[in-house]
Amino acid sequence: MRVIGRASAVLAAGLCAAALSAPAAEAAPSGTGPTNIQVFPKVVKQGGTLTVTVDGTACRDGKGFHHAFVESDAFPRTPLRPLKHEGAAVAHPRVFDKARPGLHKVTATCGGKSITGGTFRVVPARGAKGGLGGTQGGDSAQVAAGAGALAAAAAGGVYLMRRRRSGETA
């Protein structure tokens, strides 16, 4: 009898503990919000692409565009994608072509929680130097030497052509 009494007391205590812990488990958050933002490269040209990594389990659950994303005044809202085997997620936003040069910050939102950090610098994008052709970066000594060699070759060719003609007999 005593064994049954002790067993039922232990069972009752276990059920009470389980019942009291169940509401606390439901109230706990489903994952941590964003905790750290890393941006690479730190300097990007207008129109360039960044890699933004955000730590936090709520950032990697893949519930869609409105659930986990990064944004800045230099690029549009971009969804985060989970990284395999890591407690983080990544995004690859493209900086606006007309983004204001200077320092910018990234805001990450995951599971309704947001943090701002991860600074990067936008620099102006300069187009290719097209111009009208010609030499690029040659100094005047190199140009003079090339012109002299060309003139010597032309003079030598004329001399050999005239010498051959005058040596012929008719």
C-alpha positions in Angstrom: 0.0 0.0 0.0 2.8 2.4 0.9 4.4 1.9 -2.5 1.1 2.8 -4.3 0.8 5.9 -2.0 4.3 7.1 -2.7 3.9 6.5 -6.5 0.7 8.5 -6.6 2.3 11.3 -4.7 5.2 11.4 -7.1 2.8 11.3 -10.0 0.7 14.1 -8.6 3.8 16.3 -8.0 5.0 15.7 -11.6 1.6 16.6 -13.0 1.5 19.8 -10.9 5.0 20.8 -12.1 4.0 20.2 -15.8 0.8 22.1 -15.4 2.5 25.1 -13.8 5.3 25.2 -16.5 3.0 25.0 -19.5 1.8 28.6 -19.5 5.3 29.9 -19.0 6.4 27.9 -22.1 3.7 29.5 -24.2 4.6 33.0 -23.1 8.2 32.7 -24.1 9.2 34.2 -27.4 9.5 31.9 -30.4 13.0 33.1 -31.2 15.4 35.9 -30.6 15.1 39.0 -32.7 18.0 40.5 -34.5 21.1 40.9 -32.3 24.0 41.8 -34.6 24.3 43.3 -38.1 27.4 42.9 -40.3 27.8 44.6 -43.6 30.4 43.8 -46.3 32.0 45.6 -48.1 32.3 48.6 -45.9 32.7 50.9 -48.9 30.4 50.3 -52.0 29.9 52.3 -55.2 26.4 53.5 -56.2 24.6 50.6 -57.9 26.9 48.1 -56.1 25.8 45.0 -54.0 26.2 44.5 -50.3 26.2 41.3 -48.2 24.3 41.9 -44.9 24.4 39.2 -42.2 22.0 39.3 -39.3 22.2 37.2 -36.1 19.0 35.9 -34.4 16.9 32.8 -34.7 13.7 34.8 -35.6 15.6 36.1 -38.7 16.0 32.7 -40.2 12.6 31.1 -39.9 11.8 31.9 -43.6 8.2 33.2 -43.0 8.5 35.6 -46.0 9.2 39.1 -47.1 7.4 41.0 -44.3 8.8 38.8 -41.5 12.6 39.1 -41.8 14.2 41.8 -43.8 16.8 44.6 -44.0 16.4 48.1 -45.3 18.3 51.4 -45.5 17.9 54.8 -47.1 20.5 53.6 -49.6 18.8 50.4 -50.8 15.2 48.9 -50.8 13.7 46.5 -48.3 15.4 43.1 -49.0 14.3 39.8 -47.5 16.7 37.8 -45.3 17.4 34.1 -46.2 18.6 31.6 -43.5 22.2 30.5 -43.4 22.6 26.7 -43.1 24.0 25.5 -39.8 24.1 29.0 -38.3 21.9 31.1 -36.1 21.9 33.9 -38.7 20.4 35.0 -42.0 21.8 36.9 -45.0 20.6 39.4 -47.6 22.2 40.8 -50.8 20.7 44.3 -51.3 21.6 46.4 -54.4 22.5 50.0 -53.5 20.4 52.6 -55.5 22.2 54.1 -58.5 21.5 57.6 -57.2 22.2 56.8 -53.5 23.6 59.8 -51.5 27.3 59.4 -51.1 28.3 59.1 -47.4 27.7 56.9 -44.4 24.5 54.9 -44.1 23.1 52.5 -41.5 21.1 49.2 -41.9 17.9 48.4 -40.0 17.1 44.7 -39.6 13.6 43.5 -38.7 12.9 40.0 -37.6 9.7 38.7 -35.9 8.5 42.3 -35.3 11.7 43.4 -33.5 14.1 45.8 -35.1 17.7 47.0 -34.5 19.7 49.6 -36.5 23.5 49.3 -37.0 25.9 47.9 -39.6 27.3 51.1 -41.2 28.6 51.3 -44.7 29.9 54.1 -47.0 28.5 54.8 -50.5 30.9 56.4 -52.9 30.1 57.9 -56.3 30.3 55.5 -59.3 32.3 57.0 -62.1 31.7 55.7 -65.6 34.4 54.5 -67.9 36.7 57.1 -69.5 35.5 56.7 -73.1 36.9 59.8 -74.8 37.8 59.8 -78.5 40.5 57.2 -78.3 44.3 57.8 -78.4 47.0 56.8 -76.1 46.5 56.3 -72.4 49.1 57.6 -70.0 52.1 57.7 -72.4 54.7 60.4 -71.4 56.3 62.7 -74.0 59.6 60.9 -74.0 57.9 57.6 -75.0 55.9 59.4 -77.7 59.0 61.1 -79.1 61.0 57.8 -79.2 58.1 56.1 -81.0 57.8 58.9 -83.5 61.5 58.9 -84.1 61.6 55.1 -84.7 58.7 55.4 -87.1 60.4 58.2 -89.1 63.7 56.2 -89.2 61.9 53.2 -90.6 60.1 55.2 -93.2 63.3 57.0 -94.3 65.1 53.6 -94.5 62.4 52.2 -96.6 62.5 55.1 -99.0 66.3 54.9 -99.3 66.2 51.1 -100.1 63.5 51.6 -102.7 65.4 54.4 -104.5 68.7 52.6 -104.3 67.2 49.5 -105.9 65.7 51.5 -108.8 68.9 53.4 -109.6 70.9 50.3 -109.7 68.7 48.7 -112.4 70.0 48.7 -116.0 67.6 49.1 -118.9 
